[in-house]
Every structure is written in C-alpha cells, then in structure tokens.
C-alpha cells in the first residue's frame, strides 16, 4: 500500500517543468568557461537556436539574432552542463537498506528514477552515466527523458553489471559462468540498448571470460568499464583492454601499489589504445566521514528538493544513525589515502572524470557532484579548471560523445549552466545555480 501511495503522490511532481524555447536564446556578459584548454572568455556570448549552440564569442564579436531572448550573465561564470559518471538511479541516499529494498526498490523505475532525474537536472547535471540497475530503471528512463516525458539529464545507461559471485535477486548483477556466458550476456545487454558494460569482481574472472566480454562489447560498439575494486582487479582489467574504471578502492594504503601504478601509467601513455578514463568517486567516503562529525548539512531543506514529504521524512530518518551504515568499507581508514591516490592517477596521465556515486548513503543527488568537485579542489589540491573539465569535456569524451557535449561550441547541444560569482575561486558556488539550460530548454 505504501508503495502505491507514493507512486500516486509523485504523479504531479513529474510533470514537465520547462517549455520549449521558441525564440533564439542568448546568454550575454559573463565569463565563459568553454571547456577547452585555453583561457575563459570574458564578456562572453552564447547564442542558442533550438537544441544547439549556434555561436560562441564575446559581446563585440557575435551578432545577435534580432528576435532573440537575451539573458544577462553579467557577474556570472558560464560553463557546460555538468556530467556525473557514477549515478544510482534507483537510490536517493538512504542509509536504511532493509526499508529501501522493501518500499522503494519496487517502485524505482516509475517513481524513484524520475524523481532522481529531476533532482540531478536541478543540480546542473545535464548528462550522466547510470550505474547498473534494472533495464526499466535505467534504459527505460533514458528513453523517457529522450522523449521529454520526464525532465532530467541525458542518461547513458546499461542494464545489470556482469560479475562472478551470485547475488540476491534485488542486486543488479548477472553471474558469469564461463566465456560463452560472458559473451552472451554482453550481447543481451547491447540488444537491450546498453551503450556500455560494467564488469565487477574482475580478479575472479578467467582470462578467457574477460577476453570474451571485452571482445563481444567491441563487436557491439559498447564501451567496457571495470570496477576499481583492488590492485588485482585493475591489473586484470587493464590486460583485457577495458576503457576505464569506476570507483577507486586500493584498500587502506596511502598509495596505489607501485607495480599497479606502473601498469596504469603504461596504458595511459599508449598511443595505440583509447585514453584510459577513471571516475575515482572520492566524495562518498569523505562526505560520509564529514557527516558523521557534523550532520548539519542534512538539515538543509535544499538537500531534499523535489522529494515527496513521506520519502523525504524516510530519508532524513535513515541518516540519523550514520554509524550503522555498512555501505562504506572502513571509511575512516580509507579516507586519508583518497587524495594521494587521486593525484597519483593524475600524474600517471589517466583521463580523470567526475563521478560522485550519488544515491549511495548520504550522497544526495542534490549535492553530490559539486561536493566531488569541491573535494578535488580543496582537499586534494587539484586545479579548479582541471576539475571542471573533468566534469564536462573529459566526461563527455570518456563516453564517446565529445562531438555533441562537454564543451561550448557551435553545433553542440546547448547544455549550459551559470552561477553568480567566480567559480574558479569558489567551486562550492555550484550548489546555488542561477541558470540551467539543457538541449536549449531553460529550466532555471
């Protein structure tokens, strides 16, 4: 009964929140971080017609369409819409696993996913890579967004992950039982519309199984990403030729093992293979530890924007006792090594991309991406422009769609956000956006 009541409650919340822009739209006057490796544009102008950008320049170099709607971005930083390459569409950050499975997982495709999609868009996230879940919750929602039946980011989705260990029925993992099984399951996911494949527990796979999975994915033009679960998993996945890694877990050590780092760097330098991408997702653990010390951010109503009252109440209640959470493995011991390992990957030449693990306990979709960027900058000492590019240009390139997204240039989708102030000095400004445009439609 509770699940049915929730489903009925959110129907009105899921109505479209923006109308198509009929006239050309112009954003004029702000500092434009276009995503390319040269200086931002001062007094920048962006012209949007339909879904796409038609001109980018400065106020004295771009001619404006005579019938355009002009929006001043004076005093703002303007940049491409953000990407998050590690998103859970079937979770909203609850720490009560039993209640989540009983009440919310059954309604994830028709209720939770659309709510999450809207939350992400309101947070300035205009494109995502969704973590493995049911086909309805991932691929189905991606289609509904494409058809504008649901407001949300562009969703790059897969079905279930491929792993070796049997899992409970609620977990999004197919068990691989041999090379033929691996190839068949990749083919099934590709036929369902998956644009990428996720491999888990790679250290338990045989070389033949890995070769079969990656080979079938290449035939199907699907990218392959492996969980960065251990040094052994990373090394075996590198040998198999995966496109990148999701998450970064080398235990409680303060650094990546030297032999593993050498193999990572060799792959990153290889000129005969595509760049190796990695979404370290460090903010899940760091945010969890911060909330254990000071849960005040959970009192901010903005953290729960867009959720029905009952769901918001449930979520708040689940986060009162964070010490009981079992999602994060030894977080207090892992936290000190996350920034050193991130910098090692950067120095090795890996294509670092932003993935927040949003939806994990305490990782609220309304906050997760800007927190990931902020941790990179203020805790790990990463250059702010590098971090922003990891959430825009590099993320789009990692998913193979850099020709359509990730930077601000003519011909690309008009996915744009703007915030008042100097974002390169204060990345946390991303938590309070002034303008959000996705595919030419203004949502804020």
Secondary structure in CASP SS format (residue, H / E / C, confidence):
PFRMAT SS
TARGET T0000
AUTHOR 0000-0000-0000
METHOD secondary structure of the structure
MODEL  1
X C 1.00
X H 1.00
X H 1.00
X H 1.00
X H 1.00
X H 1.00
X H 1.00
X H 1.00
X H 1.00
X C 1.00
X C 1.00
X H 1.00
X H 1.00
X H 1.00
X C 1.00
X C 1.00
X C 1.00
X C 1.00
X C 1.00
X C 1.00
X C 1.00
X C 1.00
X C 1.00
X C 1.00
X E 1.00
X E 1.00
X E 1.00
X E 1.00
X C 1.00
X C 1.00
X E 1.00
X E 1.00
X E 1.00
X C 1.00
X C 1.00
X C 1.00
X C 1.00
X C 1.00
X C 1.00
X C 1.00
X E 1.00
X C 1.00
X C 1.00
X E 1.00
X E 1.00
X E 1.00
X E 1.00
X E 1.00
X E 1.00
X C 1.00
X C 1.00
X E 1.00
X E 1.00
X E 1.00
X E 1.00
X E 1.00
X E 1.00
X E 1.00
X C 1.00
X C 1.00
X C 1.00
X C 1.00
X C 1.00
X C 1.00
X C 1.00
X C 1.00
X C 1.00
X C 1.00
X E 1.00
X E 1.00
X E 1.00
X E 1.00
X C 1.00
X C 1.00
X C 1.00
X E 1.00
X E 1.00
X E 1.00
X E 1.00
X E 1.00
X C 1.00
X E 1.00
X E 1.00
X E 1.00
X E 1.00
X E 1.00
X E 1.00
X C 1.00
X C 1.00
X C 1.00
X C 1.00
X C 1.00
X C 1.00
X C 1.00
X C 1.00
X C 1.00
X H 1.00
X H 1.00
X H 1.00
X H 1.00
X H 1.00
X H 1.00
X H 1.00
X H 1.00
X H 1.00
X H 1.00
X H 1.00
X H 1.00
X H 1.00
X H 1.00
X H 1.00
X H 1.00
X H 1.00
X H 1.00
X H 1.00
X H 1.00
X H 1.00
X H 1.00
X H 1.00
X H 1.00
X H 1.00
X H 1.00
X C 1.00
X C 1.00
X E 1.00
X E 1.00
X E 1.00
X E 1.00
X E 1.00
X E 1.00
X C 1.00
X C 1.00
X C 1.00
X C 1.00
X C 1.00
X H 1.00
X H 1.00
X H 1.00
X H 1.00
X H 1.00
X H 1.00
X H 1.00
X H 1.00
X H 1.00
X H 1.00
X H 1.00
X C 1.00
X C 1.00
X C 1.00
X C 1.00
X C 1.00
X C 1.00
X C 1.00
X E 1.00
X E 1.00
X E 1.00
X C 1.00
X C 1.00
X C 1.00
X C 1.00
X E 1.00
X E 1.00
X E 1.00
X C 1.00
X C 1.00
X C 1.00
X C 1.00
X C 1.00
X C 1.00
X C 1.00
X C 1.00
X C 1.00
X E 1.00
X E 1.00
X E 1.00
X C 1.00
X C 1.00
X C 1.00
X H 1.00
X H 1.00
X H 1.00
X H 1.00
X H 1.00
X H 1.00
X H 1.00
X H 1.00
X H 1.00
X H 1.00
X H 1.00
X H 1.00
X H 1.00
X C 1.00
X C 1.00
X C 1.00
X C 1.00
X E 1.00
X E 1.00
X E 1.00
X E 1.00
X C 1.00
X C 1.00
X H 1.00
X H 1.00
X H 1.00
X C 1.00
X C 1.00
X H 1.00
X H 1.00
X H 1.00
X H 1.00
X H 1.00
X H 1.00
X H 1.00
X H 1.00
X H 1.00
X H 1.00
X H 1.00
X H 1.00
X H 1.00
X C 1.00
X C 1.00
X C 1.00
X E 1.00
X E 1.00
X E 1.00
X E 1.00
X E 1.00
X C 1.00
X C 1.00
X C 1.00
X H 1.00
X H 1.00
X H 1.00
X H 1.00
X H 1.00
X H 1.00
X H 1.00
X H 1.00
X H 1.00
X H 1.00
X C 1.00
X C 1.00
X C 1.00
X E 1.00
X E 1.00
X E 1.00
X C 1.00
X C 1.00
X C 1.00
X C 1.00
X C 1.00
X C 1.00
X C 1.00
X C 1.00
X C 1.00
X C 1.00
X C 1.00
X H 1.00
X H 1.00
X H 1.00
X H 1.00
X H 1.00
X H 1.00
X H 1.00
X H 1.00
X H 1.00
X H 1.00
X H 1.00
X H 1.00
X C 1.00
X C 1.00
X C 1.00
X C 1.00
X C 1.00
X C 1.00
X C 1.00
X E 1.00
X E 1.00
X E 1.00
X C 1.00
X C 1.00
X C 1.00
X H 1.00
X H 1.00
X H 1.00
X H 1.00
X H 1.00
X H 1.00
X H 1.00
X H 1.00
X H 1.00
X H 1.00
X H 1.00
X C 1.00
X H 1.00
X H 1.00
X H 1.00
X H 1.00
X H 1.00
X C 1.00
X H 1.00
X H 1.00
X H 1.00
X H 1.00
X C 1.00
X C 1.00
X C 1.00
X C 1.00
X H 1.00
X H 1.00
X H 1.00
X H 1.00
X H 1.00
X H 1.00
X H 1.00
X H 1.00
X H 1.00
X H 1.00
X C 1.00
X C 1.00
X C 1.00
X H 1.00
X H 1.00
X H 1.00
X C 1.00
X C 1.00
X C 1.00
X C 1.00
X C 1.00
X C 1.00
X H 1.00
X H 1.00
X H 1.00
X H 1.00
X H 1.00
X H 1.00
X H 1.00
X H 1.00
X H 1.00
X H 1.00
X H 1.00
X H 1.00
X H 1.00
X H 1.00
X H 1.00
X H 1.00
X H 1.00
X C 1.00
X C 1.00
X C 1.00
X E 1.00
X E 1.00
X C 1.00
X C 1.00
X C 1.00
X C 1.00
X C 1.00
X E 1.00
X C 1.00
X C 1.00
X C 1.00
X C 1.00
X C 1.00
X C 1.00
X C 1.00
X C 1.00
X C 1.00
X H 1.00
X H 1.00
X H 1.00
X H 1.00
X H 1.00
X H 1.00
X H 1.00
X H 1.00
X H 1.00
X H 1.00
X H 1.00
X H 1.00
X C 1.00
X C 1.00
X C 1.00
X C 1.00
X H 1.00
X H 1.00
X H 1.00
X H 1.00
X H 1.00
X H 1.00
X H 1.00
X C 1.00
X C 1.00
X H 1.00
X H 1.00
X H 1.00
X H 1.00
X H 1.00
X H 1.00
X C 1.00
X C 1.00
X C 1.00
X C 1.00
X C 1.00
X C 1.00
X C 1.00
X C 1.00
X C 1.00
X C 1.00
X C 1.00
X C 1.00
X C 1.00
X C 1.00
X E 1.00
X C 1.00
X C 1.00
X E 1.00
X E 1.00
X E 1.00
X E 1.00
X E 1.00
X C 1.00
X C 1.00
X C 1.00
X C 1.00
X C 1.00
X C 1.00
X H 1.00
X H 1.00
X H 1.00
X H 1.00
X H 1.00
X C 1.00
X C 1.00
X C 1.00
X E 1.00
X E 1.00
X E 1.00
X E 1.00
X C 1.00
X C 1.00
X E 1.00
X E 1.00
X C 1.00
X C 1.00
END
